[in-house]
Amino acid sequence: MLDSQFQLAAIGFAAAAALAATSSGALAQKKYGPGVTDTEIKIGNIMPYSGPASAYGVIGKTEAAYFNKVNEEGGINGRKINFISYDDGYSPPKAVEQARKLVESDEVLFIFNSLGTPSNSAIQKYMNEKKVPQLFVATGATKWNDPKNFPWTMGWQPNYQSEARIYGKYLLQEKPNGKIGVLYQNDDYGKDYLKGLKDGLGAKAASMIIGEEAYETTVPTVDSQIVSLKAKGADVFVSITTPKFAAQSIKKVAELGWKPLFIENNVGSSIGSVIKPAGFENAQDIISATYAKDATDPQWKDDPGMKNFDAFLAKYYPDGNRADSSVMTGYNVVRTMVAVLKQCGDNLTRENIMKQAANIHDLEIDTLLPGIKINTSPTDYAPIKQLQLMRFKGERWELFGPVMGGEVGG
């Protein structure tokens, strides 16, 4: 009797000790920053749902829809995502106001994929002083890859200088005696592309670029700038524009009967928000570059990744236009974010969010182009470094040439 009582007591003691060890282990493992509980992760976002770059608002809507999918499927490690997305109208002062609200009032864990070079530039110093991750910003400005000076800010898409260097190299090969006219947005975004183009052209930049026309985002049209570049005798037109002005560029070039070798930057290449409104007939043979699969390209018809994308749209974002590349962008970047959050486990501090974001190894997103993998390190904050050239034919983009990188010049 005593033996059995002793055995029961020993079993009880062992079970209690095991439970205590498990509990203390679990408690030791769980580390939370602001906006995190056992059931929730609060994430902030800033988008231009209104204003001159409102075409990009679908990125935020896609991300919200994807987080709804994640939540319906049980969340991330059991925690639901509370995604708080505000409109800044593509206005830097408004972006500052919204960032402060998200960090100080809403107390989000971090700000994810806020859009625009001017807006992110306006909040970068604040985010780094507050030590709040400004993660996977929706802009390809080269300066987001500066972990030494801005360890809390990280980009996602290939940077603008790399992309533009690829165009420069292409022009040296295809039209080495070309006379280039450049239209660019007069801000960090436009100037970043312009620098990359000149770096790609190298010593020939000074002689090949015969005209540069800048525009402000507040102007109604860029028609006068395009007329000016044509008048200067340019036979190559490089359009560094966001969707509204990209569509205007395509229309105006066609109206003028101008037939330059036309290069449109990736951020202005969406079929849904740029090409279709500008007219398919006006966009023939335009050159651009991409890193993601195009939902309108028949070569991906039976692709498993594209089938998953279509299933997601049908169930969670039926209003999403699959022909709009911004929808695909939102889908790809939000899945990168989910992968990082899963990697964090129960250590959901701001410090660990950045640590895990800076330790991504060969992450493959099935709607990026084959061969493109996401990699980061504590000294490399540029997750995607490769693109492939494409040419517009009929009603779609056709990929050509190899997947390549464009090293950034000093």
C-alpha positions in Angstrom: 0.0 0.0 0.0 2.8 2.4 1.0 4.7 1.4 -2.1 1.7 2.2 -4.4 1.1 5.5 -2.6 4.8 6.4 -3.0 4.6 5.5 -6.7 1.5 7.7 -7.1 3.2 10.5 -5.3 6.4 10.1 -7.4 4.3 10.1 -10.6 2.4 13.2 -9.4 5.7 14.9 -8.5 7.3 14.0 -11.9 4.2 15.2 -13.8 4.1 18.5 -11.8 7.9 19.0 -12.4 7.4 18.2 -16.1 4.5 20.6 -16.3 6.5 23.3 -14.5 9.5 22.8 -16.8 7.2 22.9 -19.9 5.5 26.0 -18.6 8.7 27.8 -17.6 10.2 26.8 -21.0 7.1 28.2 -22.8 7.3 31.4 -20.7 11.0 31.7 -21.4 10.4 31.2 -25.1 7.6 33.7 -25.5 8.9 37.2 -26.0 6.5 39.9 -27.2 7.0 43.5 -28.5 4.2 46.1 -28.7 1.0 44.9 -30.5 1.6 41.2 -29.8 -0.4 38.9 -27.5 -1.0 35.1 -27.4 -3.8 35.6 -30.0 -2.8 38.7 -32.0 -0.1 40.4 -34.0 -0.8 44.1 -34.9 0.8 45.2 -38.1 0.7 48.8 -39.6 0.7 49.9 -43.2 0.5 53.1 -45.2 -0.9 53.3 -48.7 -1.9 56.0 -51.2 -5.6 54.9 -51.5 -6.1 58.5 -52.8 -4.0 61.0 -54.7 -1.7 60.7 -57.8 -0.5 57.2 -57.0 -3.9 55.8 -56.0 -3.5 53.0 -58.5 -1.2 51.3 -56.0 -3.9 51.1 -53.4 -4.8 47.6 -54.6 -1.5 46.4 -53.0 -2.8 47.2 -49.5 -6.2 45.7 -50.4 -4.5 42.5 -51.6 -2.4 42.3 -48.4 -5.5 42.8 -46.2 -7.3 40.0 -48.2 -4.3 37.7 -47.7 -4.1 38.3 -44.0 -7.9 37.5 -43.9 -6.9 34.1 -45.5 -4.2 33.6 -43.0 -6.6 34.3 -40.1 -9.3 32.1 -41.5 -6.7 29.3 -41.6 -5.8 29.7 -38.0 -3.3 32.6 -38.1 0.5 32.4 -37.7 1.5 30.1 -34.9 -2.0 30.5 -33.5 -2.0 34.3 -33.7 -4.4 36.3 -35.9 -3.1 39.3 -37.8 -4.7 42.7 -37.1 -3.7 44.7 -40.2 -4.2 48.4 -39.8 -3.8 50.3 -43.1 -4.0 54.1 -43.5 -4.2 56.4 -46.5 -1.5 59.0 -47.0 -2.6 60.2 -50.4 1.1 59.9 -51.5 1.9 62.9 -49.3 5.0 62.7 -47.2 3.7 65.0 -44.4 0.6 62.8 -44.2 2.8 59.6 -44.2 4.6 61.0 -41.1 1.3 61.7 -39.4 0.1 58.1 -40.1 3.3 56.5 -39.1 3.2 58.3 -35.7 -0.4 57.2 -35.3 0.4 53.6 -36.0 3.5 53.5 -33.7 2.3 55.7 -30.8 -1.5 55.3 -30.8 -2.2 51.9 -32.4 1.1 50.5 -31.0 1.8 48.2 -33.9 4.7 45.7 -33.8 6.0 47.1 -37.1 5.1 48.9 -40.3 5.0 46.7 -43.3 5.2 47.6 -47.1 4.4 51.3 -46.7 4.3 52.6 -50.3 6.3 55.3 -52.1 9.9 56.7 -52.1 8.8 60.2 -50.9 6.6 58.8 -48.1 9.1 56.2 -46.8 11.9 58.8 -47.0 9.8 61.1 -44.8 9.4 58.4 -42.1 12.7 56.6 -42.3 14.5 58.6 -39.6 11.6 58.5 -37.2 11.2 54.7 -37.6 14.9 54.1 -36.9 15.0 56.5 -34.0 12.0 54.6 -32.5 13.6 51.3 -33.4 10.4 50.1 -35.1 10.9 47.9 -38.2 10.0 49.6 -41.5 9.9 46.4 -43.3 9.7 45.4 -47.0 8.9 49.0 -48.1 7.0 49.2 -51.4 9.6 51.2 -53.3 12.8 50.1 -55.1 14.9 53.1 -54.0 18.5 51.9 -53.5 18.8 53.6 -50.1 16.7 51.0 -48.3 19.7 48.7 -48.4 21.7 50.6 -45.8 21.8 48.4 -42.7 24.7 50.3 -41.2 22.9 53.7 -41.0 19.3 52.5 -41.1 19.1 49.1 -39.5 15.3 49.2 -39.1 14.5 49.8 -42.8 14.5 47.1 -45.5 13.3 47.1 -49.1 11.8 44.1 -51.0 11.7 44.6 -54.7 14.8 44.9 -57.0 16.2 48.4 -56.5 15.6 51.1 -59.2 19.3 51.6 -59.9 19.8 47.8 -60.6 16.8 47.8 -63.0 17.9 51.0 -64.8 21.4 49.7 -65.2 19.9 46.7 -67.0 18.2 49.1 -69.4 21.4 51.0 -69.9 23.3 47.8 -70.8 20.5 46.8 -73.2 20.6 50.1 -75.0 24.4 49.9 -75.4 23.9 46.5 -77.1 20.7 47.3 -79.1 21.1 51.0 -79.9 24.7 52.2 -79.1 24.2 55.4 -81.1 20.7 56.1 -79.7 19.6 59.6 -78.7 17.9 59.1 -75.4 15.1 61.3 -74.0 14.3 60.7 -70.3 11.1 61.6 -68.5 11.4 61.2 -64.7 9.5 61.9 -61.5 11.2 64.8 -59.7 11.9 63.0 -56.4 14.2 60.3 -55.0 12.4 57.6 -57.0 12.9 59.3 -60.3 16.5 60.4 -59.6 17.4 56.9 -58.4 16.3 55.4 -61.8 18.1 58.2 -63.7 21.4 57.5 -61.8 21.1 53.8 -62.6 20.5 54.5 -66.3 23.6 56.7 -66.4 25.6 54.1 -64.5 24.5 51.4 -67.0 25.4 53.5 -70.0 28.8 54.3 -68.4 31.0 56.7 -70.4 28.4 57.0 -73.1 25.7 58.5 -70.9 26.8 62.1 -71.5 26.6 61.7 -75.3 23.6 59.4 -75.5 21.2 61.2 -73.2 20.2 64.3 -75.1 17.2 65.4 -73.0 16.0 65.1 -69.4 12.5 66.2 -68.4 11.3 66.1 -64.8 7.7 66.3 -63.6 6.0 66.9 -60.3 3.4 64.4 -59.0 1.0 67.4 -58.6 0.8 68.2 -62.4 -2.3 67.0 -64.3 -0.3 65.7 -67.4 3.2 65.1 -68.7 2.3 65.9 -72.3 4.5 69.0 -72.6 7.6 67.1 -71.3 7.0 64.4 -73.9 6.5 67.0 -76.7 9.8 68.6 -75.7 11.8 65.3 -75.8 10.4 64.4 -79.2 11.4 67.9 -80.5 14.9 67.4 -79.3 15.3 64.5 -81.7 15.3 61.6 -79.3 14.9 58.1 -80.8 14.9 56.4 -77.5 12.3 57.3 -74.8 12.8 56.2 -71.2 9.7 56.7 -69.1 10.4 56.7 -65.3 6.8 57.1 -64.2 4.2 55.8 -61.8 1.0 54.3 -63.3 -1.0 57.5 -64.0 1.8 59.2 -65.8 3.0 55.9 -67.4 -0.4 55.6 -69.1 -0.2 59.3 -70.2 3.3 58.7 -71.6 2.1 55.8 -73.8 -0.9 57.7 -75.1 1.0 60.9 -75.8 3.8 59.1 -77.7 1.2 57.4 -79.9 -0.7 60.6 -80.5 2.4 62.4 -81.6 3.2 59.6 -84.1 6.6 59.3 -82.4 8.2 55.9 -82.8 11.2 55.8 -80.4 12.6 52.6 -78.8 10.3 53.0 -75.7 11.4 51.8 -72.2 8.9 51.9 -69.4 10.1 51.2 -65.8 8.7 48.2 -64.0 6.5 50.3 -61.6 4.6 51.7 -64.6 4.3 48.4 -66.5 1.0 47.0 -65.1 -1.3 45.8 -67.9 -4.4 46.4 -65.8 -3.6 49.9 -64.5 -1.4 51.3 -67.3 -1.4 49.4 -70.6 -5.1 48.7 -70.9 -6.1 52.3 -70.1 -3.5 53.6 -72.5 -4.6 51.2 -75.3 -3.0 47.9 -76.2 -2.4 49.3 -79.8 -0.3 52.1 -78.3 1.9 49.9 -76.2 3.3 47.5 -78.9 7.1 46.8 -78.5 7.6 48.7 -75.3 10.4 47.3 -73.3 10.3 46.8 -69.5 11.7 44.3 -66.9 10.0 42.2 -64.2 10.7 39.7 -61.5 7.2 38.2 -61.0 5.0 36.0 -63.1 2.4 37.8 -65.2 -1.1 36.5 -64.5 -2.1 37.3 -68.1 0.7 35.3 -69.7 -0.6 32.0 -71.1 2.7 30.2 -70.3 1.7 30.2 -66.6 -1.9 28.8 -67.4 -1.2 25.4 -65.7 1.4 26.7 -63.3 0.6 25.5 -59.7 1.6 28.9 -58.2 -0.7 30.8 -60.6 -3.6 28.4 -59.8 -3.1 29.1 -56.1 -3.1 32.9 -56.9 -6.4 32.6 -58.8 -7.9 30.5 -56.0 -6.9 33.2 -53.5 -8.5 35.9 -55.6 -11.7 34.0 -56.1 -12.2 33.4 -52.4 -10.6 36.4 -50.6 -10.4 39.2 -53.2 -12.9 38.7 -56.0 -12.7 42.4 -56.9 -9.0 42.1 -57.5 -7.9 42.6 -61.1 -5.6 39.7 -61.9 -4.3 41.7 -64.9 -3.0 44.4 -62.5 0.6 43.6 -61.6 0.2 45.5 -58.4 -2.2 42.8 -57.1 0.5 40.2 -57.8 3.1 42.4 -56.0 0.9 42.6 -52.9 0.4 38.8 -53.0 4.2 38.2 -53.3 5.4 40.6 -50.6 2.7 39.6 -48.1 3.8 35.9 -48.4 7.4 37.0 -47.8 6.2 38.7 -44.6 4.2 35.6 -43.5 7.4 33.5 -44.0 9.4 35.9 -41.8 6.7 35.8 -39.0 6.6 32.0 -39.1 10.4 32.1 -38.7 10.1 34.3 -35.6 8.1 31.6 -33.7 7.1 32.9 -30.3 9.9 35.6 -30.2 7.8 38.4 -31.6 9.9 41.4 -30.5 10.9 44.2 -32.9 14.5 43.2 -32.6 13.8 39.6 -33.7 11.5 40.7 -36.5 14.5 42.5 -38.1 16.9 39.7 -37.2 14.7 37.1 -39.0 14.0 39.5 -42.0 17.8 39.8 -42.3 18.3 36.0 -42.4 16.2 34.8 -45.3 17.9 32.0 -47.3 16.8 31.0 -50.8 13.1 31.6 -50.1 11.1 30.7 -53.2 7.7 32.3 -53.8 5.9 30.3 -56.5 4.7 33.4 -58.3 8.1 35.0 -58.8 9.9 34.1 -62.0 11.7 30.7 -62.0 15.3 31.1 -60.7 14.5 34.2 -58.6 15.1 33.5 -54.9 14.8 35.8 -51.9 18.0 36.2 -49.8 19.0 38.6 -47.1 21.8 38.9 -44.5 22.6 41.3 -41.7 24.8 43.3 -44.2 22.5 42.8 -47.2 19.0 44.3 -47.0 18.1 43.8 -50.7 15.8 40.7 -50.8 15.3 40.5 -54.6 18.2 41.3 -56.9 17.3 39.9 -60.3 15.0 40.8 -63.2 14.2 39.7 -66.7 13.6 41.9 -69.7 10.2 41.8 -71.4 8.6 43.3 -74.5 4.9 44.1 -75.0 3.2 42.2 -77.8 -0.5 41.9 -78.6 -2.1 42.1 -75.2 0.7 40.8 -73.0 4.3 41.0 -72.0 6.7 38.5 -73.5 9.8 37.7 -71.5 13.2 37.6 -73.3 16.8 37.1 -72.5 18.2 35.6 -69.2 17.3 36.4 -65.6 20.0 38.9 -64.7 21.2 41.3 -62.0 22.2 44.9 -62.4 25.0 45.7 -60.0 24.7 49.2 -58.5 27.5 51.7 -59.2 29.0 53.8 -56.6 
